[in-house]
Amino acid sequence: MTRDTPGTPPSGRSLGTRLLVVVIAALVFLTTASAVATAVVQRARLLGDLDDRLTAAAERGAAGAARHPERAGDLSFLGDGGRPEGLLAARLDTDGTILTAAVTARTGGDGSEGNADPAGAAGVASRDLTGVQRAALGGIAADGSPHTRTVPGLGAYRLLALDAAGIRVLTGLPMDDVLATLRDLVTAEVVIAGTGLTVACGACAVVVRRRLRPLRRVAAAADAISRAPLDSGRPTGLTRVPEQETGPAGETARIGAALNRLVDRAAAAHAERLRAEERVRRSDERTRRFLADASHELRTPLAAIVGYAELMSHGSGRVPAELAWRRVTAESARMTGLVEELLLLARLDEGRPLESAEVDLAELVAEAVRAARAAGDGHLWRLELHPDTPALVVGDATRLGQMVARLLANARGHTPVGTTVVTSVATTPTHCVVRVRDDGPGIPSDLLPVVFEPFTRADPSRTRAGGAAGGSGLGLAIAAAVVTAHGGRITVESTPGRTEFTAELPRRRPVGPAKDPGRPVRAPSGDEMAARAV
């Protein structure tokens, strides 16, 4: 058993061919049915006319035979005037046996053929039938119903037998005219039907081919789409149905439009799949790097702790015990801080609920700048506030303070001494905006897309300086997580000589006194509002 290949009709013929075959078959059937019906109707009409003439001739023959009932074989009535050529008459006995039979025939007018009658000098005379011809007339009952018989040498006849007062007369008229008319009719119908079918088939072939041309284009596009290598990583460039074939009307146009929409959706889905695969790949890569960096960050202080502990346990005098304990304590604090940062980042990523209270960002940022100035007096710290517009948000004051502190610590740790760091607080109708700007060397362009990811450092080397020099690469990730957890967003712009971090938080308009008695809102001091160096 063979299977049909996709895209081909089961019969192996195209849709156009099958449609043309169906149309031609329908035309042939209708034409044939019409011709047959016309021939049948015409035959019935001609036979009806012939039967009427036959009945009239039979009645006249019976009346003529009744004038001489004593003459059983008398057919002299055939010589009466007005008898048509080819009229057949016979006398029957009570058993239906033919006693005598004759047929009229045209003569030259001199009575030279048959039993010419002087009265029949008009050119018609009777001629007796042969035995074979009489045998063809046998078996016809005198029931007044027409019968059709073929008489050898004479052709087809329409025959009618009448019984008039015991006198049985058989009368027949030739069917040559009827058959000739029917033959001419059938011939004309065959010629006309053949010519019409030829023209109609040619026109149908042209029309079907032209009308199916858009469908062939749609089929070609669908075939090309089915063969497109969607796994090649190139979701664009798929074959589309031409726009002229996707109009608003027609089934083919709707199919073409639907196919184009399918192509668009397939391309979009394929592109989205590739983007998802890329995101998964990058996520896996970040996860592997995160685990490796976290392992390294934890292993470094742990190795130091183990080393100093072994030295003290062996009683080696190379390192004083006090120094060893200080190093163990410092490395323990470093490892504890790193673990706490990782836990904080994990909690923020999990979306754990934060404390919700009204927070004045102006006060919070001012305190963070004072702390940064105390921690890094080698930088020039500036604060810009707008006291006429309260910068109130709803959130976790501790986490927001950590966010600002991380941004300031990033500016302090990655810029040289003497760098100016400007921190500003501004408001928009919907957000409070905190900006931290410095005039340091800037962030490398290749790090900007991933600057808020964990363990992102300008120096990715695992042999960088330990301790606080260089940091763990979690500060900006925590800042971004805090802003996101409060429904805001954080961005960075950096060029050599200018780096600016912008954190936007949803603003809450004040409706009265501060509602958090445990954290009173303090107005910034005058020097903090003066937008000058502190």
C-alpha positions as CSV (number, residue, x, y, z in Angstrom):
1,M,0.0,0.0,0.0
2,T,1.4,3.4,-0.9
3,R,0.8,6.5,1.1
4,D,0.1,9.9,-0.3
5,T,2.8,12.4,0.2
6,P,1.9,15.5,2.2
7,G,0.8,18.4,0.0
8,T,-0.6,16.3,-2.8
9,P,-4.2,15.2,-3.3
10,P,-5.0,11.5,-2.6
11,S,-5.7,10.8,-6.3
12,G,-2.3,12.1,-7.4
13,R,-3.9,14.9,-9.5
14,S,-3.9,18.5,-8.7
15,L,-7.0,20.4,-7.4
16,G,-7.2,22.2,-10.7
17,T,-7.3,19.0,-12.7
18,R,-9.9,17.4,-10.4
19,L,-12.0,20.5,-10.5
20,L,-11.8,20.7,-14.3
21,V,-12.8,17.0,-14.5
22,V,-15.8,17.5,-12.3
23,V,-16.9,20.6,-14.2
24,I,-16.5,18.8,-17.6
25,A,-18.3,15.8,-16.3
26,A,-21.2,18.0,-15.1
27,L,-21.3,19.8,-18.4
28,V,-21.3,16.5,-20.4
29,F,-24.0,15.1,-18.1
30,L,-26.2,18.2,-18.4
31,T,-25.7,18.4,-22.2
32,T,-26.4,14.7,-22.7
33,A,-29.5,14.8,-20.5
34,S,-30.8,17.9,-22.3
35,A,-30.2,16.3,-25.7
36,V,-31.8,13.0,-24.7
37,A,-34.8,14.9,-23.2
38,T,-35.1,16.9,-26.4
39,A,-35.0,13.8,-28.6
40,V,-37.5,12.0,-26.4
41,V,-39.9,14.9,-26.4
42,Q,-39.5,15.4,-30.1
43,R,-40.0,11.7,-30.8
44,A,-43.1,11.6,-28.7
45,R,-44.5,14.6,-30.6
46,L,-43.6,13.2,-34.0
47,L,-45.1,9.8,-33.1
48,G,-48.2,11.6,-31.8
49,D,-48.7,13.4,-35.1
50,L,-48.0,10.1,-37.0
51,D,-50.5,8.2,-34.8
52,D,-53.1,10.8,-35.5
53,R,-52.6,10.5,-39.2
54,L,-52.5,6.7,-38.8
55,T,-55.8,6.6,-36.9
56,A,-57.4,8.8,-39.6
57,A,-56.0,6.5,-42.4
58,A,-57.1,3.4,-40.5
59,E,-60.7,4.7,-40.0
60,R,-60.9,5.6,-43.7
61,G,-59.5,2.2,-44.6
62,A,-62.1,0.5,-42.4
63,A,-64.9,2.6,-43.9
64,G,-63.7,1.7,-47.4
65,A,-63.6,-2.0,-46.6
66,A,-67.0,-1.9,-45.1
67,R,-68.6,-0.9,-48.5
68,H,-67.8,-4.5,-49.7
69,P,-68.0,-6.8,-46.7
70,E,-68.5,-9.8,-48.8
71,R,-65.1,-9.4,-50.4
72,A,-62.6,-10.6,-47.8
73,G,-59.6,-9.9,-49.8
74,D,-60.7,-6.6,-51.3
75,L,-58.2,-3.7,-50.9
76,S,-59.6,-1.5,-53.6
77,F,-60.0,1.3,-51.2
78,L,-56.2,1.8,-51.5
79,G,-56.9,3.3,-54.9
80,D,-59.1,6.1,-53.4
81,G,-57.8,9.6,-53.9
82,G,-55.7,11.2,-51.1
83,R,-53.9,8.0,-50.1
84,P,-50.3,8.8,-49.1
85,E,-47.3,7.0,-50.6
86,G,-46.2,4.1,-48.5
87,L,-49.6,3.5,-47.0
88,L,-49.9,-0.2,-46.0
89,A,-53.2,-2.0,-45.7
90,A,-54.2,-5.6,-44.9
91,R,-57.4,-7.6,-44.4
92,L,-57.5,-9.9,-41.4
93,D,-59.7,-12.8,-40.6
94,T,-61.2,-13.4,-37.1
95,D,-58.0,-15.2,-36.0
96,G,-55.8,-12.3,-37.0
97,T,-54.4,-14.1,-40.1
98,I,-53.5,-11.8,-42.9
99,L,-55.8,-12.5,-45.9
100,T,-54.3,-9.9,-48.2
101,A,-51.9,-7.0,-47.8
102,A,-50.6,-4.3,-50.1
103,V,-48.7,-1.0,-50.0
104,T,-49.2,2.1,-52.0
105,A,-46.3,3.2,-54.3
106,R,-45.7,6.1,-56.5
107,T,-45.9,5.4,-60.3
108,G,-45.1,7.4,-63.4
109,G,-48.8,8.3,-63.9
110,D,-49.4,5.6,-66.6
111,G,-50.4,2.8,-64.3
112,S,-47.2,0.8,-65.2
113,E,-46.4,-0.3,-61.6
114,G,-48.6,-2.7,-59.5
115,N,-52.3,-2.8,-59.8
116,A,-52.8,0.6,-61.3
117,D,-56.3,2.0,-61.2
118,P,-57.4,4.4,-63.8
119,A,-58.9,6.4,-61.1
120,G,-55.5,6.5,-59.4
121,A,-53.7,8.1,-62.4
122,A,-52.4,10.7,-60.0
123,G,-49.3,8.5,-59.6
124,V,-50.0,6.3,-56.6
125,A,-50.8,2.5,-57.0
126,S,-50.9,-0.5,-54.7
127,R,-48.5,-3.3,-54.6
128,D,-49.0,-6.7,-52.9
129,L,-46.7,-7.6,-50.1
130,T,-44.5,-10.7,-50.2
131,G,-44.8,-13.6,-47.8
132,V,-41.8,-12.4,-45.8
133,Q,-43.3,-8.9,-45.5
134,R,-46.7,-10.4,-44.5
135,A,-45.0,-12.5,-41.8
136,A,-43.5,-9.3,-40.2
137,L,-47.1,-8.1,-39.8
138,G,-48.4,-11.2,-37.9
139,G,-49.6,-11.1,-34.3
140,I,-51.0,-7.6,-34.3
141,A,-54.4,-7.6,-32.4
142,A,-57.2,-5.4,-33.6
143,D,-57.2,-3.5,-30.3
144,G,-56.9,0.0,-31.7
145,S,-53.3,0.5,-30.3
146,P,-50.4,1.6,-32.5
147,H,-47.6,-0.9,-33.0
148,T,-44.2,-0.4,-34.5
149,R,-42.8,-3.1,-36.8
150,T,-39.9,-3.3,-39.3
151,V,-41.2,-4.6,-42.6
152,P,-38.4,-6.1,-44.8
153,G,-37.9,-4.0,-47.9
154,L,-40.1,-1.2,-46.6
155,G,-38.5,-0.1,-43.4
156,A,-40.1,0.8,-40.0
157,Y,-43.9,1.2,-39.9
158,R,-46.4,2.4,-37.4
159,L,-49.3,-0.1,-37.6
160,L,-52.9,0.0,-36.3
161,A,-55.6,-2.7,-36.5
162,L,-59.3,-1.8,-36.3
163,D,-62.4,-4.0,-36.0
164,A,-65.4,-2.4,-37.6
165,A,-68.5,-4.6,-37.4
166,G,-66.4,-7.8,-37.8
167,I,-64.3,-6.4,-40.6
168,R,-60.7,-6.2,-39.5
169,V,-58.4,-3.9,-41.3
170,L,-54.7,-3.4,-40.6
171,T,-53.3,0.0,-41.6
172,G,-49.7,1.2,-41.5
173,L,-47.8,4.4,-42.2
174,P,-44.0,4.6,-42.8
175,M,-41.9,6.1,-40.1
176,D,-39.1,7.3,-42.4
177,D,-39.9,11.0,-42.0
178,V,-40.1,10.6,-38.2
179,L,-36.8,8.7,-38.1
180,A,-35.1,11.1,-40.5
181,T,-36.2,14.0,-38.4
182,L,-35.0,12.4,-35.2
183,R,-31.6,11.5,-36.9
184,D,-31.3,15.1,-38.1
185,L,-32.1,16.3,-34.6
186,V,-29.7,14.0,-32.9
187,T,-27.0,14.9,-35.4
188,A,-27.6,18.6,-34.9
189,E,-27.5,18.1,-31.1
190,V,-24.3,16.1,-31.2
191,V,-22.6,18.8,-33.4
192,I,-23.9,21.6,-31.3
193,A,-23.2,19.9,-28.0
194,G,-19.7,18.8,-29.1
195,T,-18.8,22.3,-30.2
196,G,-20.3,23.8,-27.1
197,L,-18.5,21.4,-24.8
198,T,-15.2,22.0,-26.5
199,V,-15.6,25.7,-26.1
200,A,-16.9,25.4,-22.6
201,C,-14.1,23.0,-21.5
202,G,-11.5,25.4,-22.9
203,A,-13.1,28.3,-21.2
204,C,-13.4,26.4,-17.9
205,A,-9.7,25.3,-18.1
206,V,-8.6,28.9,-18.6
207,V,-10.9,30.2,-15.8
208,V,-10.0,27.4,-13.4
209,R,-6.3,27.8,-14.0
210,R,-6.5,31.6,-13.5
211,R,-8.7,31.4,-10.5
212,L,-6.5,28.8,-8.8
213,R,-3.4,30.8,-9.5
214,P,-3.6,32.6,-6.1
215,L,-4.2,29.2,-4.4
216,R,-1.1,27.8,-6.0
217,R,0.9,30.7,-4.7
218,V,-0.5,30.1,-1.3
219,A,0.3,26.4,-1.6
220,A,3.9,27.2,-2.7
221,A,4.4,29.6,0.2
222,A,3.0,26.9,2.6
223,D,5.4,24.3,1.1
224,A,8.3,26.7,1.5
225,I,7.4,27.4,5.1
226,S,7.1,23.7,5.8
227,R,10.7,23.2,4.5
228,A,12.2,26.2,6.3
229,P,15.0,25.3,8.7
230,L,13.4,26.7,11.9
231,D,16.2,25.1,14.0
232,S,18.9,27.0,12.2
233,G,18.7,30.0,14.6
234,R,17.3,32.3,12.0
235,P,13.6,33.0,12.8
236,T,13.3,35.7,10.1
237,G,13.2,35.4,6.3
238,L,10.3,32.9,6.1
239,T,8.4,32.9,2.9
240,R,5.2,35.0,3.0
241,V,2.1,35.0,0.7
242,P,2.2,38.1,-1.6
243,E,0.1,41.0,-0.3
244,Q,-2.1,41.0,-3.4
245,E,-3.2,37.5,-2.5
246,T,-4.3,38.5,1.0
247,G,-7.2,40.9,0.2
248,P,-10.3,41.2,2.4
249,A,-12.5,39.1,0.1
250,G,-12.3,35.5,-1.0
251,E,-11.4,32.2,0.7
252,T,-8.0,32.1,-0.9
253,A,-7.3,35.6,0.3
254,R,-8.3,34.7,3.8
255,I,-6.2,31.6,3.7
256,G,-3.2,33.7,2.6
257,A,-3.8,36.2,5.3
258,A,-4.1,33.5,7.9
259,L,-0.9,31.9,6.6
260,N,0.9,35.2,6.9
261,R,-0.3,35.6,10.4
262,L,0.9,32.1,11.1
263,V,4.3,32.9,9.7
264,D,4.5,36.1,11.9
265,R,3.5,34.1,15.0
266,A,5.9,31.3,14.1
267,A,8.7,33.8,13.6
268,A,7.8,35.6,16.8
269,A,7.6,32.3,18.7
270,H,10.9,31.2,17.3
271,A,12.6,34.5,18.2
272,E,11.1,34.3,21.7
273,R,12.4,30.7,22.0
274,L,15.8,31.8,21.0
275,R,15.7,34.7,23.4
276,A,14.5,32.4,26.2
277,E,17.3,30.0,25.4
278,E,19.8,32.9,25.5
279,R,18.3,34.0,28.8
280,V,18.6,30.5,30.2
281,R,22.1,30.2,29.0
282,R,23.0,33.5,30.5
283,S,21.2,32.6,33.7
284,D,23.1,29.3,33.9
285,E,26.3,31.1,33.2
286,R,25.5,33.7,35.9
287,T,24.6,30.9,38.3
288,R,27.8,29.0,37.7
289,R,29.8,32.3,38.1
290,F,27.9,33.2,41.2
291,L,28.6,29.8,42.8
292,A,32.2,30.0,41.8
293,D,32.6,33.6,43.1
294,A,30.7,32.8,46.3
295,S,32.8,29.7,46.9
296,H,36.0,31.7,46.4
297,E,34.8,34.6,48.6
298,L,34.0,32.2,51.4
299,R,37.0,30.0,50.9
300,T,39.5,32.8,51.1
301,P,38.7,33.9,54.7
302,L,38.0,30.4,55.7
303,A,41.5,29.3,54.5
304,A,43.0,32.1,56.5
305,I,41.1,31.1,59.6
306,V,42.1,27.5,59.3
307,G,45.7,28.5,58.7
308,Y,46.0,30.7,61.7
309,A,44.2,28.1,63.8
310,E,46.7,25.4,62.8
311,L,49.6,27.7,63.7
312,M,48.2,28.4,67.1
313,S,47.3,24.7,67.7
314,H,50.9,23.7,66.9
315,G,52.3,26.3,69.2
316,S,54.5,27.9,66.5
317,G,56.2,31.0,67.6
318,R,56.5,32.4,64.1
319,V,53.2,34.3,64.5
320,P,52.3,35.9,67.8
321,A,49.1,34.6,69.2
322,E,47.6,38.1,69.5
323,L,48.2,38.8,65.8
324,A,46.8,35.4,64.9
325,W,43.6,36.0,66.9
326,R,43.2,39.5,65.3
327,R,43.5,37.9,61.8
328,V,41.1,35.1,62.7
329,T,38.6,37.7,64.0
330,A,39.0,39.9,60.9
331,E,38.5,37.0,58.5
332,S,35.6,35.8,60.5
333,A,34.0,39.2,60.3
334,R,34.6,39.3,56.6
335,M,33.1,35.9,56.0
336,T,30.1,36.8,58.3
337,G,29.5,40.0,56.3
338,L,29.6,38.2,53.0
339,V,27.2,35.5,54.2
340,E,24.8,38.2,55.5
341,E,25.0,40.0,52.2
342,L,24.2,36.8,50.3
343,L,21.3,36.1,52.7
344,L,20.0,39.7,52.2
345,L,20.2,39.4,48.4
346,A,18.4,36.0,48.5
347,R,15.6,37.4,50.7
348,L,15.1,40.4,48.4
349,D,15.1,38.1,45.3
350,E,12.5,35.9,46.9
351,G,10.2,38.9,47.4
352,R,9.9,38.6,51.1
353,P,7.7,41.4,52.6
354,L,9.5,44.4,53.8
355,E,8.6,46.9,56.5
356,S,6.2,49.6,55.4
357,A,6.5,53.0,56.8
358,E,6.6,56.6,55.6
359,V,10.3,57.5,54.9
360,D,11.7,60.9,54.2
361,L,14.4,60.3,51.6
362,A,15.9,63.7,52.2
363,E,16.8,62.9,55.8
364,L,17.9,59.4,54.9
365,V,20.2,60.6,52.1
366,A,21.7,63.3,54.3
367,E,22.6,60.8,57.0
368,A,24.1,58.5,54.4
369,V,26.3,61.4,53.0
370,R,27.5,62.2,56.5
371,A,28.4,58.6,57.1
372,A,30.2,58.5,53.8
373,R,32.2,61.7,54.5
374,A,33.3,60.2,57.8
375,A,34.4,56.9,56.1
376,G,36.1,58.4,53.2
377,D,37.5,61.9,53.9
378,G,39.7,61.7,50.8
379,H,36.7,62.5,48.5
380,L,34.7,65.7,48.1
381,W,31.1,65.0,49.1
382,R,28.2,67.2,48.0
383,L,24.5,67.1,48.8
384,E,21.7,68.7,46.8
385,L,18.2,68.8,48.4
386,H,15.0,70.5,47.5
387,P,13.3,71.3,50.9
388,D,10.2,72.8,49.3
389,T,9.1,69.5,48.0
390,P,8.8,66.6,50.5
391,A,10.5,63.5,49.3
392,L,8.3,60.9,51.0
393,V,8.1,57.3,50.1
394,V,6.6,54.2,51.8
395,G,9.0,51.4,52.4
396,D,11.7,49.9,54.6
397,A,13.9,52.7,56.0
398,T,16.7,50.3,56.8
399,R,16.8,48.7,53.4
400,L,16.6,52.1,51.7
401,G,19.4,53.4,53.8
402,Q,21.5,50.3,52.7
403,M,20.7,51.1,49.1
404,V,22.0,54.7,49.4
405,A,25.0,53.6,51.4
406,R,25.9,51.0,48.8
407,L,25.8,53.6,46.0
408,L,28.0,55.9,48.0
409,A,30.4,53.1,48.9
410,N,30.6,52.1,45.3
411,A,31.6,55.7,44.4
412,R,34.2,55.8,47.2
413,G,35.7,52.4,46.5
414,H,36.1,52.7,42.7
415,T,37.2,56.3,42.3
416,P,40.6,57.9,43.2
417,V,41.2,60.3,46.1
418,G,39.9,63.8,45.3
419,T,36.9,62.7,43.3
420,T,33.8,64.7,43.8
421,V,30.6,62.7,44.6
422,V,27.3,64.6,44.3
423,T,24.2,63.1,45.9
424,S,20.8,64.7,45.1
425,V,17.2,64.1,45.9
426,A,14.5,65.4,43.6
427,T,10.8,64.7,43.1
428,T,8.5,64.2,40.1
429,P,4.7,64.1,40.2
430,T,4.9,60.3,40.7
431,H,8.4,59.4,41.9
432,C,11.2,60.4,44.3
433,V,14.6,60.3,42.5
434,V,18.0,59.8,44.2
435,R,21.0,60.4,42.1
436,V,24.7,59.7,42.9
437,R,27.1,61.3,40.5
438,D,30.9,61.3,40.5
439,D,33.6,62.6,38.1
440,G,35.8,59.5,38.4
441,P,37.2,57.4,35.5
442,G,33.8,55.8,34.8
443,I,32.7,52.2,34.3
444,P,34.0,50.1,31.4
445,S,31.4,49.8,28.7
446,D,31.4,46.0,28.7
447,L,30.4,46.0,32.4
448,L,27.4,48.4,32.1
449,P,24.9,45.7,31.0
450,V,25.8,43.5,34.0
451,V,26.8,46.1,36.6
452,F,23.9,45.2,38.9
453,E,24.5,41.5,38.8
454,P,26.1,39.8,41.8
455,F,29.9,39.6,41.9
456,T,30.4,42.0,39.1
457,R,33.7,43.7,39.5
458,A,36.0,45.8,37.3
459,D,38.8,43.4,38.2
460,P,37.3,39.8,37.9
461,S,40.7,38.3,38.9
462,R,40.5,35.8,41.7
463,T,43.9,37.1,43.0
464,R,42.8,40.7,43.5
465,A,43.5,42.3,46.8
466,G,41.6,41.0,49.7
467,G,39.7,42.7,52.4
468,A,37.8,45.8,51.4
469,A,40.0,46.6,48.5
470,G,37.9,45.9,45.5
471,G,34.8,44.6,47.5
472,S,32.9,41.4,46.9
473,G,30.8,42.6,44.0
474,L,27.5,42.5,45.9
475,G,26.9,46.2,46.7
476,L,25.2,47.3,43.5
477,A,23.3,44.0,43.2
478,I,21.8,44.6,46.7
479,A,21.0,48.3,45.8
480,A,19.2,47.2,42.7
481,A,17.3,44.5,44.6
482,V,16.2,47.0,47.3
483,V,14.9,49.5,44.6
484,T,13.1,46.7,42.8
485,A,11.5,45.4,46.0
486,H,10.1,48.9,46.6
487,G,8.5,49.0,43.1
488,G,11.1,51.3,41.6
489,R,13.9,51.0,39.1
490,I,17.6,51.9,39.0
491,T,19.8,52.8,36.1
492,V,23.3,53.9,35.4
493,E,25.0,56.1,32.8
494,S,28.8,56.3,32.6
495,T,31.4,58.0,30.5
496,P,35.0,58.9,31.4
497,G,34.7,61.7,33.9
498,R,31.0,61.2,34.7
499,T,29.2,58.3,36.2
500,E,25.6,58.7,37.5
501,F,23.4,56.2,39.3
502,T,19.6,57.0,39.3
503,A,17.1,55.3,41.7
504,E,13.5,56.1,41.1
505,L,11.0,55.2,43.9
506,P,7.2,55.6,43.9
507,R,6.3,58.8,45.7
508,R,3.8,59.2,48.5
509,R,2.3,62.7,49.0
510,P,2.2,63.7,52.6
511,V,-1.3,64.1,54.2
512,G,-0.2,65.1,57.7
513,P,2.4,64.6,60.3
514,A,4.8,61.7,60.0
515,K,3.1,58.4,61.2
516,D,6.3,56.6,62.4
517,P,7.0,57.8,66.0
518,G,10.0,55.5,66.3
519,R,11.8,57.3,63.4
520,P,11.0,61.0,63.6
521,V,11.6,63.0,60.4
522,R,14.4,65.5,60.9
523,A,14.8,68.4,58.5
524,P,18.2,68.6,56.9
525,S,20.6,71.1,58.3
526,G,21.4,74.3,56.5
527,D,24.8,73.2,55.1
528,E,23.2,70.1,53.7
529,M,20.6,72.1,51.9
530,A,23.0,74.6,50.5
531,A,24.2,72.3,47.6
532,R,27.8,73.0,48.4
533,A,30.9,70.9,49.3
534,V,30.9,69.6,52.9
